Amino acid sequence: MKKRYLHGKYSSGQLCLMAVFIAIGLVLQYIEGTFAIFAPPGAKVGLANVVSIISLFMFGGANAFVIAVIRAVTGSLLGSGAAAVAYSTAGAAAAVVAMWFCRKRFFPSLGIIGISIVGAAAHNLAQVSVAAVTLQSVYVFSYLPAVLIFALCGGLATGYTAAFAFERIAALKKYIVK
C-alpha cells in the first residue's frame, strides 16, 4: 500500500479505514478502563496501543500519529474527562514518535514486540513528565521505575497482540483499500 502522508490526498476508503482504526482504539481504551488490575495507580496494559502499532505499519508514522492523538483526545474526553487529555495525548504522541523512530532505524532487528515495548516506555515517561510539570515536582519521577516495569509487561502483551493481529490483516491485504 502506498503511504499517503498528511499533505497527500486520501481516498474515501483510506479515510474510512483510518476512522475505523480510531473507533477500534476507542473501544479498546474503554474496555481497558473496565479492567480491575493489580498495578501502580494510572498504569494500564495499553490495549489501544495495538491500533497505534498496526496503523504505524499500515499507514506510516504521520498517519499513525494523527490516529493516536485523535483517539487519545476523544477517549479522554469521553471517559476520563478534560483533566486527562494532557496525560493521554502526551503519552500517545510520545509512544508513536518513539515507535516511528524505532521502526525507521531498527526494524526488523527490533521487531514489532520490541517496538511496542519502546512505545510503552515512552508513553509512561511522557505521562510522568506531564505529572511533574503539572505538580511542579521532580519527585514524581521516583514513580517511574514502577510504571516502567509495568510498561515492559504491557508492551509485551500489546506487541504480541499486534503481531498476531497484523498476521491476520496481512492475510486480508487484497481487501484493504488502496
Secondary structure, DSSP 8 states (H G I E B T S, - for coil): -----TTS---HHHHHHHHHHHHHHHHHHHHHHT----SSTT----TTHHHHHHHHHHH-HHHHHHHHHHHHHHHIIIII-GGGHHHHHHHHHHHHHHHHHHHHHHTTTSHHHHHHHHHHHHHHHHHHHHHHHHHT-GGGGGGHHHHHHHHHHHHHHHHHHHHHHHHHHHHTGGGS--
